[in-house]
């Protein structure tokens, strides 16, 4: 875990200074894993979105990325405490709006992409585990709330 955290820090630093190479970016992962993750991202979302995300991360720098990480954690914790409410409840939807805005800092998010992201949170064990660590069932709850919110935003 410490090696992966160092890798993230090095990645951000290298992106910020525009001296990133593939080996630094994926340190802590095997070459095969790194290639598979990038290939998966491009297949899922397309080359343009992956490149847009890289540029946005580079532009926000280490402090900006750290702030977004903390925002994501705060949103997840707050949502886990509201799981007794309906996904369309005003308080839940206010948090989902924050989540949407946070996600939009990484790349352009359309309603279709956002709803698909919600599905991914449930259908991909890596994402599901990331959310369900706050409270079991959070990934599905967030997906349901995203579906509601996705119907209220315009493309």
matplotlib code that plots the C-alpha trace (Angstrom):
import matplotlib.pyplot as plt

x = [0.0, 2.8, 4.5, 1.2, 0.8, 4.4, 3.6, 0.5, 2.6, 5.4, 2.8, 1.3, 4.7, 5.9, 2.6, 2.9, 6.5, 5.6, 8.3, 6.1, 7.1, 5.0, 7.3, 6.9, 3.2, 2.4, 5.1, 3.7, 1.8, 3.3, 3.8, 0.9, -1.4, -0.5, -1.2, -4.4, -5.7, -5.0, -6.4, -9.5, -10.0, -9.6, -12.0, -14.5, -14.4, -12.4, -9.0, -10.2, -11.6, -8.5, -6.3, -8.6, -8.4, -4.6, -4.5, -6.9, -5.0, -1.8, -3.4, -4.8, -1.5, -0.9, -2.8, -5.8, -5.9, -5.5, -8.4, -10.6, -9.6, -10.7, -13.9, -14.7, -14.1, -16.3, -19.1, -18.8, -18.9, -21.8, -23.8, -23.1, -24.8, -27.9, -28.6, -31.7, -33.2, -34.5, -32.0, -34.2, -34.3, -33.2, -30.2, -29.0, -29.4, -27.4, -24.5, -24.8, -24.6, -21.4, -20.2, -21.1, -19.3, -16.2, -16.3, -16.6, -13.2, -11.6, -13.4, -16.5, -19.4, -22.6, -25.8, -25.2, -21.6, -22.6, -25.3, -22.9, -20.4, -23.0, -23.6, -19.8, -19.7, -21.9, -20.8, -17.0, -15.8, -12.9, -15.3, -17.8, -15.2, -14.1, -17.6, -18.8, -15.8, -17.6, -20.8, -22.0, -24.5, -23.2, -22.2, -25.7, -27.2, -25.0, -25.8, -29.5, -29.1, -27.0, -29.7, -32.2, -29.7, -28.7, -32.3, -32.3, -29.2, -29.0, -26.4]
y = [0.0, 2.4, 1.7, 2.5, 5.7, 6.7, 5.9, 8.2, 11.0, 10.4, 10.3, 13.6, 15.2, 14.0, 15.1, 18.5, 18.9, 17.3, 14.6, 11.6, 8.3, 5.1, 3.3, 6.0, 6.3, 2.7, 1.9, -0.7, -2.4, -4.9, -3.8, -6.1, -4.6, -1.0, -1.8, -3.5, -0.6, 2.0, -0.2, -0.9, 2.9, 3.7, 0.9, 1.9, 5.7, 6.3, 7.8, 11.4, 11.1, 9.4, 12.1, 14.9, 13.3, 13.2, 16.9, 17.9, 16.0, 17.6, 21.0, 20.6, 19.6, 17.6, 19.9, 20.0, 16.2, 15.7, 18.1, 16.1, 12.9, 14.3, 15.6, 12.1, 10.6, 13.1, 12.5, 8.7, 9.0, 11.4, 9.2, 6.1, 7.9, 8.6, 5.1, 4.9, 7.6, 7.1, 7.7, 10.6, 12.3, 16.0, 15.4, 12.4, 14.3, 17.2, 14.9, 13.3, 16.7, 17.3, 13.9, 14.8, 18.1, 16.3, 13.8, 16.6, 17.9, 14.9, 14.8, 16.0, 14.1, 13.7, 12.3, 9.0, 8.8, 9.6, 6.9, 4.4, 5.3, 4.5, 1.1, 0.5, 1.2, -1.9, -4.1, -3.8, -5.3, -2.8, 0.1, -1.7, -2.5, 1.1, 2.3, -0.6, -0.2, 2.8, 0.8, -2.4, -1.5, 2.0, 1.3, 0.2, 3.1, 5.6, 4.0, 4.4, 8.0, 8.7, 7.3, 9.8, 12.7, 11.7, 12.2, 15.8, 17.1, 18.2, 17.0]
z = [0.0, 0.9, -2.5, -4.3, -2.3, -3.3, -6.9, -6.8, -5.3, -7.9, -10.7, -9.6, -9.2, -12.6, -14.3, -12.7, -13.9, -17.3, -17.0, -16.5, -18.1, -18.2, -15.7, -13.1, -13.7, -13.0, -10.4, -8.0, -10.8, -13.2, -16.7, -17.8, -15.1, -16.2, -19.8, -19.0, -16.9, -19.6, -22.3, -20.2, -19.6, -23.3, -24.3, -21.7, -22.2, -25.3, -25.9, -25.8, -22.3, -21.0, -22.4, -21.1, -17.7, -17.8, -18.7, -16.0, -13.4, -14.5, -14.4, -10.9, -9.4, -6.3, -3.9, -6.2, -6.6, -2.9, -2.3, -4.7, -3.0, 0.4, -1.2, -2.5, 0.9, 2.6, 0.1, 0.5, 4.3, 4.3, 1.8, 4.0, 6.8, 4.7, 3.4, 5.5, 3.2, -0.3, -3.2, -4.4, -1.0, -1.1, 1.2, -0.8, -4.1, -2.7, -2.1, -5.5, -7.0, -5.1, -6.4, -10.0, -9.7, -8.3, -11.0, -13.6, -12.5, -14.0, -17.4, -19.2, -17.7, -19.6, -18.0, -20.0, -18.8, -15.2, -15.1, -16.6, -14.0, -11.3, -12.9, -12.9, -9.2, -8.7, -11.6, -11.1, -7.9, -7.6, -7.5, -5.5, -2.8, -2.8, -1.9, 0.2, 2.5, 4.0, 4.5, 2.8, 0.0, -0.5, -4.1, -5.0, -3.1, -4.9, -8.2, -7.5, -6.5, -9.5, -11.7, -10.2, -10.5, -14.0, -15.1, -13.8, -15.6, -19.2, -21.7]

ax = plt.figure().add_subplot(projection="3d")
ax.plot(x, y, z, "-o")
ax.set_aspect("equal")
plt.show()
